[in-house]
Amino acid sequence: MYRKRCIVNDINALDLIILGRQITRIGEETMRDSKALALPTGPMLVLGDVLAHPDSAIGEVAARTGLPQSYASESVVRLREQGIVKTTRDPADGRKTLVRLSGQHMRNIAKKGAVPIDAALATALDEHDSAKLKLILKFLDDLSERLRPRQPGPFARQLKADKASK
């Protein structure tokens, strides 16, 4: 099969996608521990929607996720009991409940994501030369810095707003 290559090296778009998935997998495995958040699919859908759309009414969450409103509401209650989301009454319509990630949950996720990757990367690469590993880590750090989005995503915006409100 003919593969079109870069002028400077031998990586192409498919190689980059595969590399991205492998790096993602290493990061996810590094963050995983016995206290990892394990939720059924419905509450996980609700959580993802709340992350992307903070301060949404439960009916809006249900509409976007395709879940029945009663199930979305039950999921919000479950998430609230676990301290993952917080709810408030809609000031414009007291009958509606607005949902957003709790500040503590966002801080927990940010802290969990701050785990060093050195050991996991060394294992994944089967690399025992500390000088080579430092070089690879420096390269990944530089690449991460250069490719970081200019505008923060929904999680980073909510974390920043939570810190500002303290």
N, C-alpha and C positions, 0 to 999 in steps of 0.2 A: 504494500500500500504506500502510495506517495504521501509524504508528510511535508508540508511547507514549513520551513524553519526560519527562525530569526536570523538576521545577518550576524549578530555577535555570538550567539550560542545555539544550543539545540532544543530550546523549550518552545512549545507552541501553546495555543489557547487551551486545548484539551489537557495538556500537561499541567497548565496553571490551575485549571479547575480541580484536577485530581489532587494536586499539591494543597490547594486551599481546603479541600475536604479532609485530607490527612492531618493538616495542622489543626483544623477545627476539632477533629476527633481527639487529638492529643490534649488540646485545651479542655475539652469536656471531660475526658477521663481524669485529668489532673484535678478538676474542680469537684469531681464526684467523691463523696464519702458516705459514711453511714447515716449522716443527717441530711442527705440530699432530699430535695423536694420531690416527692412522689405523689402525683395527683392523677385521678382518672381523666380520661380524654375531655369530658365536658367541662369540668372546672379548669383544666389546662387551657381550653379554648377561651373560656371567660377571662382567665388571667391574661392571656395574650392580647385579647381585645382591650382590656382595661389598661394594659401597658401602652398600647398604641393610641388609645382614646381616653385619657384621664377625664374624670368628672362627667362621664356619660351616665345617662339614666339606664336602669336595668333593661327597660324595653328596647333601648337603642342597642345595647349589648346583645340582647336576644336576636334582634333583627339582623345585625351584622354577622353573628355566628351561626344563625340558622337554627338555634336551639329554641325549644318552647320557652316562653317567658317564665313559666313556673320552675323549669329546670335551671334556667339562668339565675333566677332569684335564689333557689336552693343552693346553687353553686356559690353565689356571692355570700350567703350566710355561712357556708362552710369555710370559705376563704377568710371571711372576717373573724370567725372563731379561732382560726389558726394564726391570726395577726398579719395576714398577707395583704389584705385590703382594708380600707376604712370606708365607711359610708356616711353620707350627710344628706339632709333633706334639701331638695332643690329650693332655693329661696324664691324663684319665680313661680314654682308650682309645688306646694308642700306635699302633694300626693306622690311625687316622684322621689326616688332615692338615687343619689349620685354616688358613683363608685370610683375609687382611685387606689393605687398601690399605697400601702402604708409606708411611711418614712422609714420605719425600722426594718421592714422587709427589704427595701431598696438598699439600705446600709448593709444588711446581712449579705445580700447578693454581691454588692461591690467588694465587701471584705473577702468573701469566698473567691471572687475572681482575682484577688491580689496574690494568689498562691504562686510561688516561684515555679518555673517550668524546667529548670536545669535538669533535675533527675529524670523527669518524664521524657524530655527530649533526648537525653543521653541514652536512655533505654530504647526509645523508638528508633534512634539512629544506630544503636549498638556502637556508640562512640565512647571510647575510654580515654582518649587523649584530651586532657583538660584545655590545652591551648587551642585545639581545633574546635572544641565545644564552645569556648569563649568567643572565638571568631564567628561561629554560626549564630550564637546568641546576640552578638553585636550586630550582625547583619539583619537578623529578624527584628531587633529593636529599631534599627534604622528604617527598615521597610515598613514596619508598623507605624512609625512616626510620619513617614512620607505619604502613606496611603490612608491615614486617619481622615475621616470625613471632616470637612470644614464646619459643617453644622452638626451639633449633637443630635443623636437619635432620641426617641421618646424616653428611654430609660435615663439617659444622661440629663435630659431636660428636667425630668421629674426629680432626679437626685439633686440637681443644682437648685431647683425651686424649694425642695425640702430643706436644704442647708441654709438657704437665704431666709426662710421663715423662722429659723431658730434664733 
